[in-house]
Structures are given as C-alpha cells and as structure tokens.
Amino acid sequence: MRMNKILYIGTAFMLAGLLACSAGQEPNTGDQSAASRSESGGSSSSYSQPLAQTSGDVVDPQAFEYLGAFRLPGGEDPPLTFAYGGNAMTFNPDGDAGGGDGFPGSLFVMGHDRIAYGGLPDGGQIAEVSIPQPIISENIEDLNTAEFLQDFQNVLAGYFTNLEEIPRVGMVYLNAPETGPKIHFTWGQHLQEPGDPSNGWFDPQLDDPQVQGPWFIGQQDPYSITGYMFDIPAEWADAYADGYTLATGRMRDGGMGGMGPALIAYTPWLADGSAPPGGTRLEEKTLLLYENTYNTIAIERSLNGYQHPDEWEGGAWITTASGASAVLFAGTKGTGDKYWYGYIHPDGPQYICVDEQAADIADMCRYADGSFCTEAELGGCCDAEAGTCVSDRGWWTTRFDAQMILYDPAELAKVAAGELESWQPQPYAVIDIDEHLYLDPPEWDEIYMGWGDQRRARVGEVSFDRQNGLLYLLELYADGAKPIVHVWKIN
C-alpha cells in the first residue's frame, strides 16, 4: 500500500532563499531541561531543518518529475537473487541501447548480502540488468520487469571475508580516458575497527572482473567512506577538487562517522592509468564531513535536524543541460519528536523503549532538538533475552520519512578551498518521496525494519544517467524481499 507523506518540493526551494545556512549553529549538549515538555500523543513530527542559501545555479526541486518504477528479475533463492539485496547499484551508460524506449543504458545491482560466520559467504554477487519503461501504479504486479544482461557473478569472492556482518557497499561505473570502463567499489560493515582497506575497482565484464585493490582512502574512518559512491563531473573536479572524479561516503546511524552524510573525493589510478598496489593509501579531498560522536555527545557541527537513527544510503551528482547542478543524498530520515537506542514500544510510536542494558543510558534518548529525555522516560518496555521485544535493537524514532536532500556544489567547492569547514554546508532543499513508495515488506522482516511511521530502511542506493537526466533509486523490501527501482526525470 502506498503512503502519502508531506511533500517538501517547491516549499523547500522557496525557503532556500530565505533561510541562512548553519555555519554558526550553536551546539546542543542535551543540558537543556526537558521536564516541562508535554508528552507526545502520536507519531507527529517535530522535524525542522533550516535550509541553506544557494549560489543560484542549483537544480530546482520542482524539476524532479516522477516517472514510475520497475521490478528486478530473478527468483528468491540465495545467493543468486536480488531478495535481501540492493546494497549497491550503479548506472552504465555504455550498457543496453534501450531499444528506443527513452531509457538506454543498464544497471549493475548487488544481490543478496553476504551473511557472516558461514551463513552465506557467497552473497553480495552482482548482475547487470536492462532498464524497462517505468510505470506509475499502486499495484506492483502492473510494473514492467528488467531483464538480465549479465547473470550474477561473485565478483569480490575472496575479498573482505572479515567484513561480512551487515556489509555496507557502494559502487559507481566510470569510463575514464585513463583507465577505460571500470566499476569502482567501496566495502565496509556495520561495526568495524579501522585498519582494513575499503576501495577498489573491477571490469564490467562480470565473469572476468580483474579486481584491483583494495586501497585505503587517506586516513579516513571507514564509517565515513563505505556506504555509497558516485562520479564527480570532470570540469568541477578539475576546478575545485584536484581532478578527483570519484566520490565515496557513508553516514552510519549513531553519528559514528559523522552526524550527516559524508563525501570524500579521490582518484585511484596512476599516471599511466594502471592501478596502484593493494593496500596503498590514496590521496583524498574532503568535500563534506560533519562532527562525529566519538568526539562529542553534543548534537553540534551536524546536519540541520540531525537524528541518530538517520540513514543516508545513496548519492548522486546531478547536472542539467542548462548548467544547474546539485549534490543529492537519499535515505530514511528520522523526523520524529523523540529518538532513542532500544526497541519499538508495543503501545505505539509515541512511547519510548530504551535499551536498559546499554552503557550511558542517559545518552540513549533525545528530543528532536537534541536535548535529553527526562529520567522518567528512560525505562525499558521488554526483555530481549526473554524474547518479549517486538523489534530488533537499534536506533528508533517516533517517525521516519524517505527523503532526498540537495546540496549546492558551490558550498562543497568552498570546503575544498578551505573557505568553509567541512561541517558547514547544509541542504538547500528537502524532497519527501514517501508518496511514491510501496512500503510493504514481508511481515516477518518488520521486526528488523519496523512498520507504519516507524518503518526504517525505506530506500537504498541511487544512480544518475547524466546524459538523459534520469535518476534511479532503489526502494528496499518492496517486491517481497526484493527492491524495486523508482525513476525520476530531472527536467
């Protein structure tokens, strides 16, 4: 069933010229008393995100025209399935010609994730699929289905075997003059220590991938680089980013890699186009990086409206024929009036259920403005060991929304030049996309992802067809356990 949410298109863009960016935002340490707050009676949103001024040459959010969606092919049997997959996706402009239907190219999509400790060691396989005509319909059965162009291949077999517990992966196709066509990738996992290289490349011929790497991205924390990838337009990269045409980043819930999406630019190949040795530390340039919770418990130097349950899972550098541009991130944004580490409360989203076994329990619950919950609100509601919790443990909020947020590339250029701190850029527009989503996962998976207003993991990777102005976005757990692909035209 589709769910209609508030749509910020247009409104966000009009406000963008009126509200200043948060270069001087004050930290909220949580010391503000919450005793006088009234108890929320439902899943209302206290979400407020001041929007940044722009340079003027940015993509208008009203230019996003929704075209519909299509299904991914194949069955349900792991590992050769898209069920429980979609961790990474990239558009291939050199793929299928499209048969004149207006949707040329193809998509490389990762299938069922690996499962650690021998559960599914050959997961994370990659296939290439065609792009059929998207259709707008409330019935998934009405949608067209892509076709396999290359079947699943275990491209990264033997790599990252110590990073299989909830993997985090990104990839991007780039046909650079120096190297020819390559698919660049990044790999991490939900919880990991620094010390493992993360990024590499492979050839698009999936049965002969010729994997190179992996490499380190400077001294960057893996929680800031191992979630998504996209290409940076060469002209912008040459002008502002030392010619680095690849962007890698991640936003991990809890703010451990930064309290908002991160973006790090790099280029891996040597002067002759060859790959550096595995384990090389590549030079990089930071374009966007917010403060992380290792350094402070305060909600400061963060994305405006940041909450610890936020999930930013994909990104793209959008350009138009008229010269407008934007850096886009897509994800599932915490927008409720409270958020906490623990469980869903069985009595409704307005109630908190913290993990009573967590260290520093007083830090585990906050209001939307970053102030701490009252001591009376810090009680639990279930016993995980006894099996009485209705959800998995994690970061929850009274409400989530699927969003795309847009940044002005001119702000990132100022970061690259040292004119702004890496945490100062803020989005100039917010687009709520829930009205286009199906939000109908398998019932048995709701214990992990939640339900209703507390449904998380709504959307995943995005990829952009720059020549035709088409944006592709994965909705997770939409077709049973398989993702579907939504399509927008950027007019």
C-alpha positions as CSV (number, residue, x, y, z in Angstrom):
1,M,0.0,0.0,0.0
2,R,1.2,3.5,-0.8
3,M,1.5,6.0,2.0
4,N,1.3,9.7,1.4
5,K,3.6,12.0,3.3
6,I,4.3,15.7,3.4
7,L,6.0,16.7,0.1
8,Y,8.6,19.4,0.5
9,I,9.1,20.0,-3.2
10,G,8.6,23.7,-4.0
11,T,8.2,24.7,-0.4
12,A,11.8,23.7,0.3
13,F,13.0,25.6,-2.7
14,M,11.2,28.8,-1.8
15,L,12.5,28.7,1.7
16,A,16.0,28.1,0.5
17,G,16.4,31.8,-0.4
18,L,15.1,32.9,2.9
19,L,17.0,30.8,5.4
20,A,20.7,31.0,6.1
21,C,23.0,28.1,6.4
22,S,24.1,27.0,9.8
23,A,27.7,28.0,9.6
24,G,27.4,29.4,13.1
25,Q,25.0,26.9,14.6
26,E,25.1,26.6,18.4
27,P,25.7,23.1,19.9
28,N,23.0,21.4,21.8
29,T,24.7,19.4,24.6
30,G,21.5,18.0,25.9
31,D,21.7,20.0,29.1
32,Q,18.5,21.9,28.4
33,S,15.8,20.7,30.7
34,A,13.0,18.6,29.2
35,A,10.9,18.4,32.3
36,S,8.4,21.0,31.1
37,R,7.8,19.2,27.7
38,S,4.4,17.7,27.1
39,E,4.1,14.0,26.3
40,S,3.5,13.4,22.6
41,G,0.3,11.7,21.9
42,G,1.2,10.2,18.5
43,S,3.8,10.0,15.8
44,S,3.8,13.7,15.0
45,S,6.9,15.2,13.6
46,S,8.9,17.9,15.3
47,Y,11.3,17.9,12.4
48,S,12.7,21.3,11.4
49,Q,15.6,21.7,9.0
50,P,16.7,25.2,8.2
51,L,17.6,25.4,4.6
52,A,20.7,27.0,3.1
53,Q,21.1,29.9,0.7
54,T,22.3,28.9,-2.7
55,S,24.6,30.2,-5.4
56,G,21.7,30.4,-7.8
57,D,22.9,27.7,-10.3
58,V,21.3,24.8,-8.5
59,V,18.7,22.3,-9.6
60,D,15.2,23.3,-8.7
61,P,13.5,20.5,-6.7
62,Q,10.4,21.1,-8.8
63,A,12.4,19.8,-11.7
64,F,12.1,16.3,-10.3
65,E,9.3,14.6,-12.3
66,Y,8.4,11.1,-11.1
67,L,8.1,8.6,-14.0
68,G,7.2,5.4,-12.1
69,A,9.0,2.2,-11.1
70,F,10.0,-1.3,-12.4
71,R,10.8,-4.6,-10.9
72,L,14.1,-6.6,-10.8
73,P,14.2,-10.1,-12.4
74,G,15.0,-13.5,-11.0
75,G,13.9,-15.8,-8.2
76,E,14.2,-15.8,-4.5
77,D,16.9,-18.5,-3.8
78,P,20.1,-17.1,-2.4
79,P,22.7,-16.2,-3.3
80,L,21.5,-15.7,-6.9
81,T,18.7,-13.3,-6.1
82,F,18.0,-9.7,-5.5
83,A,16.0,-10.6,-2.4
84,Y,17.7,-9.0,0.6
85,G,20.0,-7.2,-1.8
86,G,20.3,-3.8,-3.3
87,N,23.3,-2.8,-1.2
88,A,24.9,-1.2,-4.2
89,M,23.8,-0.1,-7.6
90,T,25.3,1.9,-10.5
91,F,24.1,3.1,-13.9
92,N,26.1,2.0,-17.0
93,P,25.7,4.5,-19.9
94,D,27.5,2.0,-22.2
95,G,25.1,-0.8,-21.5
96,D,21.9,-1.8,-23.3
97,A,20.9,0.6,-26.1
98,G,17.3,0.6,-24.8
99,G,15.5,-0.2,-28.0
100,G,14.4,3.4,-28.5
101,D,12.2,3.5,-25.4
102,G,14.0,6.5,-23.9
103,F,15.7,4.5,-21.2
104,P,19.1,3.5,-22.6
105,G,21.9,2.0,-20.6
106,S,21.8,-0.6,-17.9
107,L,22.1,-1.0,-14.1
108,F,24.6,-3.1,-12.2
109,V,22.9,-4.2,-8.9
110,M,24.2,-6.2,-6.0
111,G,22.1,-9.2,-4.9
112,H,21.5,-10.9,-1.6
113,D,24.0,-9.7,1.0
114,R,26.7,-11.9,2.5
115,I,25.8,-13.4,5.9
116,A,28.7,-13.7,8.4
117,Y,30.0,-16.8,10.2
118,G,29.4,-19.1,7.2
119,G,25.7,-18.1,6.8
120,L,26.1,-17.0,3.2
121,P,29.7,-16.5,2.3
122,D,29.0,-16.2,-1.4
123,G,26.4,-13.5,-1.1
124,G,27.0,-10.0,-2.5
125,Q,27.0,-11.1,-6.1
126,I,26.5,-8.6,-8.9
127,A,24.3,-8.7,-12.0
128,E,23.6,-6.3,-14.9
129,V,20.0,-5.7,-15.9
130,S,18.2,-3.7,-18.6
131,I,16.0,-0.7,-17.9
132,P,12.4,-1.1,-19.0
133,Q,9.8,1.6,-19.2
134,P,8.8,2.7,-15.7
135,I,5.1,2.6,-14.8
136,I,3.1,4.6,-12.2
137,S,0.8,2.1,-10.5
138,E,-0.3,1.3,-6.9
139,N,-0.1,-2.4,-7.9
140,I,3.4,-3.8,-8.2
141,E,2.1,-6.5,-10.5
142,D,1.5,-3.8,-13.1
143,L,5.1,-2.9,-13.3
144,N,7.5,-4.0,-16.1
145,T,10.4,-6.2,-15.1
146,A,14.0,-5.7,-16.1
147,E,15.9,-8.5,-17.9
148,F,19.3,-9.9,-17.1
149,L,22.1,-8.7,-19.4
150,Q,24.8,-10.4,-17.3
151,D,23.9,-13.1,-14.7
152,F,25.0,-12.9,-11.1
153,Q,28.8,-13.3,-10.6
154,N,30.7,-13.5,-7.4
155,V,33.0,-10.6,-8.4
156,L,34.5,-10.0,-5.0
157,A,35.0,-13.6,-4.0
158,G,37.9,-13.8,-1.5
159,Y,37.8,-10.1,-0.7
160,F,36.5,-8.7,2.6
161,T,35.9,-12.1,4.2
162,N,36.4,-10.4,7.6
163,L,33.7,-7.8,6.9
164,E,30.6,-9.8,6.3
165,E,28.4,-8.9,9.3
166,I,25.9,-6.5,7.8
167,P,28.0,-5.3,4.8
168,R,27.9,-1.8,3.6
169,V,28.8,-1.4,-0.1
170,G,28.8,1.2,-2.8
171,M,29.8,1.2,-6.5
172,V,30.0,3.5,-9.5
173,Y,30.6,2.9,-13.2
174,L,33.2,5.3,-14.6
175,N,34.6,5.2,-18.2
176,A,37.7,7.4,-17.6
177,P,40.0,8.1,-20.5
178,E,43.0,6.9,-18.4
179,T,41.5,3.5,-17.5
180,G,38.6,2.7,-19.8
181,P,35.4,1.4,-18.2
182,K,35.7,0.3,-14.6
183,I,33.3,-0.2,-11.7
184,H,34.7,1.4,-8.6
185,F,33.6,0.0,-5.3
186,T,33.8,0.6,-1.5
187,W,33.2,-2.1,1.2
188,G,32.7,-2.0,4.9
189,Q,30.4,-3.4,7.5
190,H,28.0,-2.2,10.2
191,L,30.5,-2.4,13.1
192,Q,34.2,-2.4,12.3
193,E,37.5,-1.1,13.5
194,P,39.9,1.0,11.3
195,G,42.6,-1.0,9.6
196,D,41.0,-2.5,6.6
197,P,41.4,-1.1,3.1
198,S,38.0,-0.4,1.5
199,N,38.0,0.8,-2.1
200,G,39.0,-0.8,-5.4
201,W,37.8,-1.4,-9.0
202,F,36.8,-4.2,-11.3
203,D,36.0,-4.6,-15.0
204,P,32.3,-4.5,-16.2
205,Q,32.7,-8.0,-17.7
206,L,31.5,-9.7,-14.6
207,D,32.8,-13.2,-15.4
208,D,36.3,-11.8,-15.8
209,P,36.3,-8.8,-13.4
210,Q,40.1,-8.4,-12.9
211,V,39.6,-6.9,-9.4
212,Q,42.2,-4.3,-8.3
213,G,42.8,-3.0,-4.8
214,P,41.5,-2.7,-2.2
215,W,43.1,0.6,-1.1
216,F,42.7,3.0,1.9
217,I,41.3,6.4,1.4
218,G,43.9,8.5,3.1
219,Q,43.3,8.3,6.9
220,Q,39.6,8.4,6.6
221,D,37.4,6.5,9.1
222,P,35.6,3.6,7.3
223,Y,32.3,4.9,8.8
224,S,32.7,8.0,6.6
225,I,33.5,6.3,3.2
226,T,32.0,2.8,2.9
227,G,28.3,3.4,2.0
228,Y,27.9,4.9,-1.4
229,M,29.8,6.2,-4.4
230,F,29.2,8.4,-7.5
231,D,31.2,10.3,-10.1
232,I,32.1,14.0,-9.9
233,P,31.8,15.9,-13.2
234,A,35.3,16.3,-14.6
235,E,35.1,20.0,-15.1
236,W,34.1,20.6,-11.5
237,A,36.7,18.2,-10.3
238,D,39.5,19.9,-12.2
239,A,38.4,23.3,-11.0
240,Y,37.9,22.5,-7.3
241,A,39.0,19.0,-6.3
242,D,42.5,18.5,-7.7
243,G,41.0,16.5,-10.6
244,Y,39.5,13.8,-8.3
245,T,36.4,12.5,-10.1
246,L,35.2,9.8,-7.7
247,A,33.2,10.5,-4.5
248,T,32.8,8.0,-1.7
249,G,31.0,8.4,1.6
250,R,28.8,7.0,4.2
251,M,26.5,8.0,7.1
252,R,26.3,5.4,9.9
253,D,23.5,5.6,12.3
254,G,24.5,6.9,15.7
255,G,26.8,9.5,14.1
256,M,29.9,7.4,14.4
257,G,31.2,8.5,11.0
258,G,29.7,12.0,11.2
259,M,26.3,13.4,12.0
260,G,25.1,13.7,8.4
261,P,26.2,12.4,5.0
262,A,29.9,12.4,4.3
263,L,31.6,13.0,0.9
264,I,35.3,12.3,0.1
265,A,36.8,12.8,-3.3
266,Y,39.7,10.7,-4.7
267,T,41.1,9.2,-7.9
268,P,42.9,5.8,-7.7
269,W,44.7,5.3,-10.9
270,L,48.4,6.1,-11.6
271,A,49.6,8.5,-14.3
272,D,49.6,5.7,-16.9
273,G,46.1,4.6,-15.9
274,S,47.2,1.5,-14.1
275,A,46.1,0.5,-10.6
276,P,48.2,1.1,-7.5
277,P,49.2,-1.8,-5.4
278,G,46.7,-3.2,-2.9
279,G,46.9,-1.5,0.5
280,T,48.0,1.8,-0.9
281,R,46.8,4.9,0.9
282,L,45.3,7.1,-1.7
283,E,45.3,10.9,-1.5
284,E,41.8,12.4,-1.0
285,K,40.0,15.7,-0.6
286,T,37.2,16.2,1.9
287,L,34.1,17.9,0.5
288,L,31.6,17.2,3.3
289,L,32.2,15.7,6.8
290,Y,30.2,16.5,9.9
291,E,31.3,16.1,13.5
292,N,31.2,12.5,14.9
293,T,30.0,11.1,18.2
294,Y,33.4,9.8,19.1
295,N,34.5,13.4,19.6
296,T,31.3,14.8,21.3
297,I,28.0,13.8,22.8
298,A,26.6,17.2,21.7
299,I,24.5,17.5,18.6
300,E,26.7,20.1,17.0
301,R,28.5,20.8,13.7
302,S,25.9,18.4,12.3
303,L,23.3,18.2,9.5
304,N,20.4,20.5,10.5
305,G,17.7,18.4,12.0
306,Y,20.1,15.5,12.5
307,Q,18.9,12.5,14.5
308,H,20.9,9.4,15.4
309,P,18.5,7.0,13.5
310,D,19.1,8.8,10.2
311,E,20.1,6.7,7.3
312,W,21.7,8.2,4.1
313,E,22.2,5.3,1.7
314,G,22.8,6.7,-1.7
315,G,24.1,9.8,-3.5
316,A,24.5,11.3,-7.0
317,W,25.9,14.5,-8.5
318,I,23.0,15.9,-10.5
319,T,23.6,18.2,-13.6
320,T,21.2,19.6,-16.2
321,A,21.7,20.7,-19.8
322,S,21.0,24.3,-18.6
323,G,24.1,24.2,-16.3
324,A,22.3,23.7,-13.0
325,S,23.7,21.2,-10.5
326,A,23.2,19.7,-7.1
327,V,24.7,17.0,-4.9
328,L,21.9,14.7,-3.8
329,F,21.7,12.2,-1.0
330,A,18.8,9.8,-0.5
331,G,17.8,8.0,2.7
332,T,15.4,7.4,5.5
333,K,15.4,10.4,7.8
334,G,14.4,10.5,11.4
335,T,11.8,13.2,11.7
336,G,10.0,12.3,15.0
337,D,9.8,14.4,18.1
338,K,11.9,11.8,20.1
339,Y,14.6,9.3,19.2
340,W,16.3,6.6,21.2
341,Y,18.5,3.5,21.2
342,G,16.5,0.4,22.1
343,Y,13.3,-1.0,20.7
344,I,9.9,-0.1,19.3
345,H,7.3,0.2,22.1
346,P,4.4,-2.2,21.6
347,D,1.9,0.5,22.7
348,G,2.6,2.9,19.9
349,P,5.3,5.1,18.3
350,Q,4.7,8.0,20.8
351,Y,6.3,5.8,23.5
352,I,10.0,5.3,24.2
353,C,11.6,1.9,24.9
354,V,15.3,2.3,25.6
355,D,17.8,-0.5,25.9
356,E,18.2,-0.7,29.6
357,Q,21.4,-2.8,29.2
358,A,23.2,-0.1,27.2
359,A,26.1,1.8,28.8
360,D,25.4,5.5,29.3
361,I,21.7,5.0,29.1
362,A,21.1,8.7,29.8
363,D,22.6,9.5,26.4
364,M,20.4,7.0,24.6
365,C,17.2,9.2,24.3
366,R,16.8,12.7,23.0
367,Y,14.2,15.1,21.8
368,A,14.3,16.4,18.2
369,D,16.2,19.5,19.3
370,G,19.0,17.3,20.7
371,S,18.1,17.8,24.4
372,F,18.0,14.7,26.6
373,C,14.8,12.9,27.5
374,T,13.7,13.1,31.1
375,E,14.8,10.4,33.6
376,A,11.2,9.2,33.8
377,E,11.2,8.4,30.1
378,L,14.3,6.2,30.2
379,G,12.6,2.9,31.2
380,G,12.5,-0.1,29.0
381,C,9.5,-2.0,27.8
382,C,10.7,-5.5,27.2
383,D,13.3,-8.2,27.9
384,A,15.4,-9.1,24.8
385,E,16.8,-12.2,26.4
386,A,13.3,-13.4,27.3
387,G,12.1,-12.7,23.7
388,T,9.5,-10.1,24.7
389,C,10.7,-7.3,22.4
390,V,8.6,-6.6,19.3
391,S,11.6,-5.2,17.3
392,D,15.3,-5.6,16.9
393,R,17.5,-3.4,19.0
394,G,18.8,-0.2,17.3
395,W,18.2,3.5,16.8
396,W,14.5,4.3,16.6
397,T,12.4,7.5,16.3
398,T,8.7,8.2,16.6
399,R,8.7,8.8,12.8
400,F,10.8,8.2,9.7
401,D,10.4,9.8,6.2
402,A,12.1,8.8,2.9
403,Q,13.8,11.9,1.6
404,M,16.2,13.3,-1.0
405,I,18.2,16.3,0.2
406,L,20.1,18.6,-2.2
407,Y,23.3,20.5,-1.6
408,D,24.8,23.4,-3.6
409,P,28.1,22.2,-5.2
410,A,29.4,25.8,-4.7
411,E,29.4,25.2,-0.9
412,L,31.4,22.0,-1.3
413,A,33.9,23.9,-3.5
414,K,34.4,26.3,-0.6
415,V,35.1,23.4,1.7
416,A,37.7,22.1,-0.8
417,A,39.3,25.5,-0.9
418,G,39.4,25.8,2.9
419,E,36.9,28.7,2.9
420,L,34.3,26.7,4.8
421,E,34.7,24.0,7.5
422,S,33.6,20.5,6.3
423,W,30.6,20.6,8.6
424,Q,29.2,24.0,7.5
425,P,27.4,23.1,4.2
426,Q,23.7,22.4,4.6
427,P,21.0,21.2,2.2
428,Y,19.1,23.9,0.3
429,A,16.1,21.6,-0.4
430,V,14.4,18.6,1.0
431,I,12.2,16.4,-1.1
432,D,9.9,13.9,0.6
433,I,9.3,10.8,-1.6
434,D,7.1,8.6,0.6
435,E,4.1,9.1,-1.6
436,H,5.8,7.1,-4.4
437,L,6.9,4.2,-2.2
438,Y,5.0,0.9,-1.7
439,L,6.3,0.3,1.9
440,D,5.0,-3.3,2.0
441,P,7.9,-5.5,3.2
442,P,7.5,-9.2,4.2
443,E,5.7,-9.4,7.5
444,W,8.5,-11.4,9.1
445,D,11.0,-8.7,8.3
446,E,9.2,-6.0,10.3
447,I,11.0,-7.0,13.5
448,Y,14.1,-5.5,11.9
449,M,12.8,-2.6,9.9
450,G,9.7,-1.5,11.8
451,W,6.3,-0.6,10.5
452,G,4.0,2.4,9.9
453,D,5.6,5.7,10.8
454,Q,8.5,3.8,12.4
455,R,9.4,1.9,9.2
456,R,13.1,2.4,8.6
457,A,15.3,1.1,5.7
458,R,12.9,2.6,3.2
459,V,15.3,3.5,0.4
460,G,18.8,2.5,-0.7
461,E,21.2,3.4,-3.5
462,V,20.6,5.9,-6.2
463,S,22.4,6.4,-9.6
464,F,22.2,9.1,-12.2
465,D,22.1,8.9,-16.1
466,R,23.7,12.3,-16.7
467,Q,23.1,12.3,-20.5
468,N,19.4,11.7,-20.2
469,G,18.7,13.3,-16.9
470,L,17.3,10.2,-15.3
471,L,17.6,9.3,-11.6
472,Y,17.3,5.7,-10.4
473,L,16.5,4.9,-6.8
474,L,16.1,1.6,-5.0
475,E,13.2,1.1,-2.6
476,L,14.2,-1.7,-0.3
477,Y,11.9,-4.7,0.6
478,A,9.2,-3.5,-1.8
479,D,8.6,-6.6,-4.0
480,G,8.6,-9.2,-1.3
481,A,12.2,-9.1,0.0
482,K,13.4,-7.7,-3.4
483,P,13.9,-4.0,-4.1
484,I,12.3,-2.2,-6.9
485,V,13.7,0.7,-8.9
486,H,12.0,4.1,-9.0
487,V,12.7,6.6,-11.7
488,W,12.7,10.4,-11.9
489,K,13.3,12.7,-14.8
490,I,15.3,15.9,-13.9
491,N,13.8,18.5,-16.3
